[in-house]
């Protein structure tokens, strides 16, 4: 078979592959604990369900405009004004099939061959592959070891004649760290000065902990003209626990949105209409589900961090948001893929290797599951790596006895 060089260069999504592996093992009756997941366990808001259901019972489920139905764009405009204090028009908004498509289409809109896109490690696993799919070159900033906090100087040092865009994801997947406000301010102004596009992946923007307020990138922008290079992307997937609905959106200059619409019209013809109506319900309905999810996640974070801190040699940076943490296990095993596989084989715990996020020696652990799963999952991890833990461990009805020989 003749497969393109581009297709051969793109890696399979590590997170989706692990989801598949966990599902297969569970179907076989294995006592799997999935700490690699990327979706909240809560229910979608009732307003999302009823709004979508009301449309679907009519039986009139048709194509929508390629950039989204008017009602959804209106809801996104209101959301942008309420959460970002930024007034935009329908021409500044495009809805897509999840934030992933939003980012992908934005990159396809911006990049010429060899154009470079800079982002910081640890980064979301899809960024490098998406940049390559759009014909660009990924360039990674690696912050000082252990901080997960990049500096403007580190970004500036990598900017060159081919630099087209910078992607920022804060709070960050996989570390859960929220970048410092001063850094975001400096980066917004730096990109305006240099004429570089700044893509703000704000997927987790409202899932922040410890009483902190989400950072509003528009607060630091000076250019609000139709030539603004600030692109803000969001979705209903995480903050409303609506991952399966696949609705995201982009707010940007009209010229960018129009080009994205043209591309999207040829890719998918537009997002699924029932999902768009569900997103309308979520965005315009009662918003208490976000607060409830945030409080649940903050408590789960505290439980996971406390348990991880009990494992000698494991270094943990406390997450400021999201539902992930990114502990450093290199004292036990520097090859994160090897460690991930060992934990799956030995104690049936699913994790994600840090090398997929640009930092080996780490594992991404998710605390969006139940407290029982979090506690037992970390207990199993400790048993597998810490020689001072008890010699026996039960996986369901099966007793494991450690053999350190």
Residue pairs with C-beta under 8 A, 6 or more apart in sequence:
6 132
6 133
9 132
10 129
10 132
10 133
11 129
13 125
13 126
14 125
14 352
14 353
14 356
15 36
15 38
15 125
15 352
15 356
18 36
18 350
18 352
19 34
19 36
19 37
21 344
21 350
22 32
22 34
22 36
22 350
25 32
25 348
26 32
30 348
31 348
31 395
31 396
31 398
32 348
32 349
32 350
33 348
33 349
33 350
33 369
33 373
33 376
33 377
33 380
34 350
34 366
34 369
34 373
35 349
35 350
35 351
35 365
35 366
35 367
35 369
35 373
35 374
35 377
35 378
36 350
36 351
36 352
36 364
36 365
36 366
37 350
37 366
37 368
37 369
38 173
38 243
38 324
38 366
38 368
39 237
39 238
39 241
39 243
39 368
40 238
40 241
40 243
40 293
40 297
40 323
40 368
41 241
41 368
41 369
41 370
42 241
42 289
42 292
42 293
42 296
43 241
44 240
44 241
44 242
44 245
44 278
44 282
45 240
45 242
45 281
45 282
45 285
45 286
45 289
46 285
47 281
47 282
47 284
47 285
47 286
48 236
48 240
48 242
48 245
48 278
48 279
48 281
48 282
48 285
49 278
49 281
50 281
51 277
51 278
51 280
51 281
51 285
52 274
52 275
52 277
52 278
52 281
54 277
55 61
55 273
55 274
55 277
56 274
61 273
61 274
62 273
63 269
63 270
63 273
64 270
64 271
64 273
64 276
65 270
66 261
66 262
66 264
66 265
66 269
66 270
67 73
67 93
67 94
67 95
67 257
67 260
67 261
67 264
67 270
68 76
68 93
68 94
68 95
68 96
68 249
68 270
68 271
68 276
69 95
69 273
69 276
69 277
69 280
70 90
71 276
71 277
71 280
72 95
72 247
72 249
72 276
72 277
72 279
72 280
72 283
73 90
73 93
73 95
74 90
75 279
75 280
75 283
75 284
76 93
76 95
76 249
76 251
76 283
77 87
77 88
77 89
77 90
77 93
78 283
78 284
79 234
79 283
80 86
80 87
80 88
80 93
80 232
80 251
81 87
81 88
83 205
83 206
83 214
83 216
84 216
84 217
84 218
84 232
85 216
85 218
85 219
86 218
86 251
88 251
89 254
91 254
91 257
91 258
92 251
92 252
92 253
92 254
92 257
93 249
93 250
93 251
93 257
94 102
94 105
94 249
94 250
94 252
94 257
94 260
94 261
94 264
95 247
95 248
95 249
95 270
95 271
95 276
95 279
96 102
96 105
96 247
96 248
96 249
96 250
96 260
96 264
96 271
97 246
97 247
97 248
97 268
97 271
97 272
97 275
98 235
98 237
98 246
98 247
98 248
99 201
99 203
99 233
99 234
99 235
99 237
99 248
100 126
100 130
100 248
101 246
101 248
101 264
101 267
101 268
102 233
102 235
102 248
102 249
102 250
103 126
103 127
103 130
103 167
103 199
103 201
103 233
104 130
104 133
104 134
105 250
105 260
105 263
105 264
105 267
106 199
106 231
106 233
106 250
106 252
106 256
106 260
107 117
107 130
107 131
107 133
107 134
107 136
107 165
107 199
108 133
108 134
108 263
109 256
109 259
109 260
109 263
110 134
110 164
110 165
110 197
110 256
111 117
111 131
111 134
111 135
111 136
111 164
111 165
112 135
112 164
113 135
113 136
114 135
114 136
114 137
114 162
115 135
115 136
115 137
115 162
115 163
115 164
115 165
116 136
116 137
116 138
116 139
116 160
116 162
116 163
116 164
117 127
117 131
117 136
117 137
117 138
117 139
117 163
117 164
117 165
117 166
117 167
118 139
118 140
118 141
118 155
118 158
118 159
118 163
118 165
118 166
118 167
119 127
119 138
119 139
119 140
119 141
119 166
119 167
119 168
119 169
120 140
120 141
120 142
120 143
120 150
120 154
120 155
120 168
121 140
121 141
121 142
121 143
121 357
121 358
121 359
122 148
122 172
122 174
122 175
122 326
122 354
122 357
122 358
122 359
122 362
123 140
123 167
123 169
123 357
123 358
124 169
124 173
124 174
124 201
124 357
125 352
125 356
125 357
127 138
127 167
128 138
128 140
131 137
131 138
132 138
136 164
137 162
139 158
139 163
140 358
141 150
141 154
141 155
141 158
142 154
142 358
142 359
143 149
143 150
143 151
143 154
146 315
146 317
146 328
147 317
148 172
148 175
148 177
148 317
148 326
149 177
149 179
149 180
149 183
150 179
150 183
151 183
152 183
152 186
152 187
152 190
155 166
155 187
155 190
156 190
159 194
159 196
163 194
163 196
164 196
164 197
165 196
165 197
165 198
165 199
166 187
166 191
166 196
166 197
166 198
166 199
167 199
167 201
168 179
168 184
168 187
168 198
168 199
168 200
168 201
169 201
169 203
169 204
170 177
170 178
170 179
170 184
170 202
170 204
170 205
170 215
171 177
171 178
171 204
171 205
171 207
171 208
171 319
171 320
171 321
171 322
172 178
172 179
172 204
172 322
173 203
173 204
173 322
173 324
174 324
174 325
174 326
174 352
174 354
174 357
174 362
174 364
175 317
175 319
175 324
175 325
175 326
176 301
176 317
176 318
176 319
176 320
176 321
176 322
176 323
176 324
176 325
176 326
177 317
177 319
177 320
178 208
178 212
178 215
178 320
178 321
179 215
181 215
184 215
184 217
184 220
185 219
185 220
187 198
188 198
188 217
188 220
188 221
188 230
189 220
189 222
190 196
191 197
191 198
191 229
191 230
192 221
192 222
192 223
192 229
192 230
195 229
196 229
197 229
197 230
197 231
198 217
198 229
198 230
198 231
199 231
199 233
200 217
200 230
200 231
200 232
200 233
201 233
202 214
202 217
202 232
202 233
202 234
203 233
203 234
203 235
203 237
203 238
203 248
204 238
204 239
204 321
204 322
205 214
205 215
205 234
205 239
206 214
206 239
206 290
206 294
207 238
207 239
207 290
207 293
207 294
207 297
207 321
207 322
207 323
208 214
208 294
208 320
208 321
209 294
209 297
209 298
209 301
209 319
209 320
209 321
210 298
210 320
212 320
212 321
217 230
217 232
218 230
218 232
221 228
221 230
223 229
223 230
226 253
226 254
226 255
227 253
228 252
228 253
229 253
230 252
231 250
231 251
231 252
231 256
232 250
232 251
232 252
233 248
233 249
233 250
233 251
234 248
234 249
234 251
235 247
235 248
235 249
236 242
236 245
236 247
236 248
236 278
236 279
236 282
236 283
237 243
237 245
237 246
237 247
237 248
238 322
238 323
239 290
239 293
240 282
240 289
240 290
241 289
241 293
242 278
242 279
242 282
245 272
245 275
245 278
245 279
246 271
246 272
246 275
247 271
247 275
247 276
247 278
247 279
250 256
250 257
250 260
252 260
264 270
297 322
297 323
297 367
297 368
299 371
300 323
300 367
300 368
300 369
300 371
300 374
301 318
301 319
301 323
301 325
301 367
303 367
303 371
303 374
303 375
304 325
304 365
304 367
304 374
304 378
305 316
305 318
305 319
305 325
307 374
307 375
307 378
307 379
307 382
308 314
308 316
308 325
308 327
308 365
308 378
309 316
310 382
311 378
311 381
311 382
311 385
311 386
312 386
312 388
313 331
313 332
314 327
314 328
314 329
314 331
314 332
315 327
315 328
315 331
316 325
316 327
316 328
317 325
317 326
318 325
319 325
323 366
323 367
323 368
324 364
324 365
324 366
324 367
325 364
325 365
325 367
326 354
326 357
326 359
326 362
326 363
326 364
326 365
327 362
327 363
327 365
328 361
328 362
329 336
329 339
329 361
329 362
329 363
329 385
330 360
330 361
330 362
332 339
332 385
333 339
333 342
333 361
333 385
334 360
334 361
335 355
335 360
335 361
336 353
336 354
336 355
336 360
336 361
336 362
336 363
337 353
337 355
339 351
339 353
339 363
339 385
340 351
340 352
340 353
340 363
342 384
343 349
343 350
343 351
343 380
343 381
343 384
344 350
344 351
346 384
346 400
347 380
347 381
347 383
347 384
347 393
347 395
347 400
348 380
348 395
349 377
349 380
349 381
349 384
351 363
351 364
351 365
351 381
352 363
352 364
353 360
353 363
353 364
354 360
354 361
354 362
354 363
354 364
356 364
357 364
365 377
365 378
367 374
369 377
379 393
380 393
380 395
382 389
383 389
383 390
383 393
383 400
383 402
387 404
391 401
391 402
392 399
392 400
392 401
392 402
393 399
393 400
393 402
394 400
